[in-house]
Protein backbone atom coordinates (compact mmCIF):
# COMPACT_ATOMS: atom_id res chain seq x y z
CA UNK A 1 0.00 0.00 0.00
CA UNK A 2 1.08 3.53 -0.70
CA UNK A 3 1.25 6.22 1.95
CA UNK A 4 -2.08 7.94 2.50
CA UNK A 5 -0.62 11.42 1.96
CA UNK A 6 1.47 12.59 -0.97
CA UNK A 7 3.24 15.89 -0.33
CA UNK A 8 4.19 16.28 -3.99
CA UNK A 9 0.61 17.17 -4.97
CA UNK A 10 -0.25 19.54 -2.11
CA UNK A 11 0.14 22.62 -4.32
CA UNK A 12 -2.18 21.05 -6.93
CA UNK A 13 -4.80 20.31 -4.27
CA UNK A 14 -4.62 23.92 -3.06
CA UNK A 15 -5.03 25.19 -6.62
CA UNK A 16 -8.03 22.91 -7.15
CA UNK A 17 -9.65 24.26 -3.96
CA UNK A 18 -9.32 27.77 -5.35
CA UNK A 19 -10.72 26.83 -8.76
CA UNK A 20 -13.59 24.48 -7.97
CA UNK A 21 -16.01 23.66 -10.74
CA UNK A 22 -19.49 25.17 -10.68
CA UNK A 23 -20.89 21.84 -9.49
CA UNK A 24 -18.29 21.50 -6.73
CA UNK A 25 -19.01 25.04 -5.52
CA UNK A 26 -22.75 24.37 -5.48
CA UNK A 27 -22.41 21.13 -3.50
CA UNK A 28 -19.86 22.66 -1.11
CA UNK A 29 -21.49 26.01 -0.37
CA UNK A 30 -25.10 24.87 -0.50
CA UNK A 31 -24.77 21.59 1.40
CA UNK A 32 -21.47 20.09 2.55
CA UNK A 33 -19.93 23.14 4.21
CA UNK A 34 -22.78 23.33 6.73
CA UNK A 35 -23.47 19.59 6.90
CA UNK A 36 -23.62 17.85 10.29
CA UNK A 37 -20.49 15.79 9.52
CA UNK A 38 -17.24 17.42 8.46
CA UNK A 39 -16.18 17.14 4.83
CA UNK A 40 -12.85 18.33 3.44
CA UNK A 41 -12.34 19.67 -0.07
CA UNK A 42 -9.60 18.34 -2.34
CA UNK A 43 -8.28 15.82 0.20
CA UNK A 44 -5.08 14.01 -0.78
CA UNK A 45 -4.99 10.26 -0.29
CA UNK A 46 -2.08 8.49 -1.95
CA UNK A 47 -1.53 9.92 -5.42
CA UNK A 48 -5.17 11.00 -5.69
CA UNK A 49 -7.00 14.20 -4.83
CA UNK A 50 -10.58 13.56 -3.74
CA UNK A 51 -13.24 16.16 -4.51
CA UNK A 52 -14.73 15.81 -1.02
CA UNK A 53 -13.90 13.51 1.89
CA UNK A 54 -15.53 12.74 5.23
CA UNK A 55 -12.99 10.96 7.46
CA UNK A 56 -15.56 10.12 10.13
CA UNK A 57 -17.76 8.23 7.66
CA UNK A 58 -14.85 7.13 5.43
CA UNK A 59 -16.69 8.43 2.36
CA UNK A 60 -15.32 10.20 -0.69
CA UNK A 61 -17.57 12.13 -3.05
CA UNK A 62 -16.45 12.45 -6.63
CA UNK A 63 -18.35 14.68 -9.05
CA UNK A 64 -18.04 13.32 -12.56
CA UNK A 65 -18.03 15.48 -15.65
CA UNK A 66 -17.91 14.21 -19.23
CA UNK A 67 -14.23 13.20 -19.02
CA UNK A 68 -15.11 10.43 -16.61
CA UNK A 69 -17.23 8.65 -19.20
CA UNK A 70 -14.48 8.03 -21.76
CA UNK A 71 -12.76 4.66 -21.87
CA UNK A 72 -9.65 6.17 -20.25
CA UNK A 73 -11.71 8.01 -17.64
CA UNK A 74 -13.63 4.87 -16.67
CA UNK A 75 -10.40 2.86 -16.35
CA UNK A 76 -8.73 5.58 -14.26
CA UNK A 77 -11.76 5.86 -11.96
CA UNK A 78 -11.86 2.08 -11.48
CA UNK A 79 -8.18 2.04 -10.39
CA UNK A 80 -8.73 5.04 -8.14
CA UNK A 81 -11.80 3.47 -6.51
CA UNK A 82 -9.96 0.17 -5.95
CA UNK A 83 -7.08 2.06 -4.30
CA UNK A 84 -9.43 3.98 -2.00
CA UNK A 85 -11.37 0.84 -1.10
CA UNK A 86 -8.08 -0.69 0.12
CA UNK A 87 -8.21 1.98 2.83
CA UNK A 88 -11.85 1.27 3.62
CA UNK A 89 -13.10 4.39 1.84
CA UNK A 90 -16.41 4.20 0.01
CA UNK A 91 -16.58 6.32 -3.15
CA UNK A 92 -19.84 8.03 -4.12
CA UNK A 93 -19.72 8.97 -7.79
CA UNK A 94 -22.19 11.68 -8.73
CA UNK A 95 -22.62 12.90 -12.32
CA UNK A 96 -22.42 16.67 -12.69
CA UNK A 97 -25.82 16.76 -14.38
CA UNK A 98 -27.40 15.36 -11.18
CA UNK A 99 -26.12 18.40 -9.28
CA UNK A 100 -28.07 20.58 -11.73
CA UNK A 101 -31.20 18.50 -12.16
CA UNK A 102 -31.66 16.80 -8.79
CA UNK A 103 -29.67 18.69 -6.16
CA UNK A 104 -32.05 17.84 -3.30
CA UNK A 105 -31.91 14.16 -4.24
CA UNK A 106 -28.10 14.26 -4.34
CA UNK A 107 -28.01 15.78 -0.85
CA UNK A 108 -30.42 13.16 0.47
CA UNK A 109 -28.33 10.39 -1.13
CA UNK A 110 -25.15 11.70 0.51
CA UNK A 111 -26.90 12.01 3.87
CA UNK A 112 -28.24 8.43 3.72
CA UNK A 113 -24.81 7.05 2.74
CA UNK A 114 -22.98 8.97 5.48
CA UNK A 115 -25.43 7.96 8.19
CA UNK A 116 -25.45 4.34 7.02
CA UNK A 117 -21.65 4.25 7.03
CA UNK A 118 -21.51 5.71 10.54
CA UNK A 119 -24.10 3.26 11.86
CA UNK A 120 -22.14 0.31 10.44
CA UNK A 121 -18.98 1.49 12.19
CA UNK A 122 -20.66 1.54 15.62
C-alpha positions as CSV (number, residue, x, y, z in Angstrom):
1,X,0.0,0.0,0.0
2,X,1.1,3.5,-0.7
3,X,1.2,6.2,1.9
4,X,-2.1,7.9,2.5
5,X,-0.6,11.4,2.0
6,X,1.5,12.6,-1.0
7,X,3.2,15.9,-0.3
8,X,4.2,16.3,-4.0
9,X,0.6,17.2,-5.0
10,X,-0.2,19.5,-2.1
11,X,0.1,22.6,-4.3
12,X,-2.2,21.1,-6.9
13,X,-4.8,20.3,-4.3
14,X,-4.6,23.9,-3.1
15,X,-5.0,25.2,-6.6
16,X,-8.0,22.9,-7.2
17,X,-9.6,24.3,-4.0
18,X,-9.3,27.8,-5.4
19,X,-10.7,26.8,-8.8
20,X,-13.6,24.5,-8.0
21,X,-16.0,23.7,-10.7
22,X,-19.5,25.2,-10.7
23,X,-20.9,21.8,-9.5
24,X,-18.3,21.5,-6.7
25,X,-19.0,25.0,-5.5
26,X,-22.8,24.4,-5.5
27,X,-22.4,21.1,-3.5
28,X,-19.9,22.7,-1.1
29,X,-21.5,26.0,-0.4
30,X,-25.1,24.9,-0.5
31,X,-24.8,21.6,1.4
32,X,-21.5,20.1,2.5
33,X,-19.9,23.1,4.2
34,X,-22.8,23.3,6.7
35,X,-23.5,19.6,6.9
36,X,-23.6,17.9,10.3
37,X,-20.5,15.8,9.5
38,X,-17.2,17.4,8.5
39,X,-16.2,17.1,4.8
40,X,-12.9,18.3,3.4
41,X,-12.3,19.7,-0.1
42,X,-9.6,18.3,-2.3
43,X,-8.3,15.8,0.2
44,X,-5.1,14.0,-0.8
45,X,-5.0,10.3,-0.3
46,X,-2.1,8.5,-1.9
47,X,-1.5,9.9,-5.4
48,X,-5.2,11.0,-5.7
49,X,-7.0,14.2,-4.8
50,X,-10.6,13.6,-3.7
51,X,-13.2,16.2,-4.5
52,X,-14.7,15.8,-1.0
53,X,-13.9,13.5,1.9
54,X,-15.5,12.7,5.2
55,X,-13.0,11.0,7.5
56,X,-15.6,10.1,10.1
57,X,-17.8,8.2,7.7
58,X,-14.8,7.1,5.4
59,X,-16.7,8.4,2.4
60,X,-15.3,10.2,-0.7
61,X,-17.6,12.1,-3.0
62,X,-16.5,12.5,-6.6
63,X,-18.3,14.7,-9.0
64,X,-18.0,13.3,-12.6
65,X,-18.0,15.5,-15.7
66,X,-17.9,14.2,-19.2
67,X,-14.2,13.2,-19.0
68,X,-15.1,10.4,-16.6
69,X,-17.2,8.6,-19.2
70,X,-14.5,8.0,-21.8
71,X,-12.8,4.7,-21.9
72,X,-9.6,6.2,-20.2
73,X,-11.7,8.0,-17.6
74,X,-13.6,4.9,-16.7
75,X,-10.4,2.9,-16.4
76,X,-8.7,5.6,-14.3
77,X,-11.8,5.9,-12.0
78,X,-11.9,2.1,-11.5
79,X,-8.2,2.0,-10.4
80,X,-8.7,5.0,-8.1
81,X,-11.8,3.5,-6.5
82,X,-10.0,0.2,-5.9
83,X,-7.1,2.1,-4.3
84,X,-9.4,4.0,-2.0
85,X,-11.4,0.8,-1.1
86,X,-8.1,-0.7,0.1
87,X,-8.2,2.0,2.8
88,X,-11.9,1.3,3.6
89,X,-13.1,4.4,1.8
90,X,-16.4,4.2,0.0
91,X,-16.6,6.3,-3.2
92,X,-19.8,8.0,-4.1
93,X,-19.7,9.0,-7.8
94,X,-22.2,11.7,-8.7
95,X,-22.6,12.9,-12.3
96,X,-22.4,16.7,-12.7
97,X,-25.8,16.8,-14.4
98,X,-27.4,15.4,-11.2
99,X,-26.1,18.4,-9.3
100,X,-28.1,20.6,-11.7
101,X,-31.2,18.5,-12.2
102,X,-31.7,16.8,-8.8
103,X,-29.7,18.7,-6.2
104,X,-32.0,17.8,-3.3
105,X,-31.9,14.2,-4.2
106,X,-28.1,14.3,-4.3
107,X,-28.0,15.8,-0.9
108,X,-30.4,13.2,0.5
109,X,-28.3,10.4,-1.1
110,X,-25.2,11.7,0.5
111,X,-26.9,12.0,3.9
112,X,-28.2,8.4,3.7
113,X,-24.8,7.0,2.7
114,X,-23.0,9.0,5.5
115,X,-25.4,8.0,8.2
116,X,-25.4,4.3,7.0
117,X,-21.7,4.2,7.0
118,X,-21.5,5.7,10.5
119,X,-24.1,3.3,11.9
120,X,-22.1,0.3,10.4
121,X,-19.0,1.5,12.2
122,X,-20.7,1.5,15.6
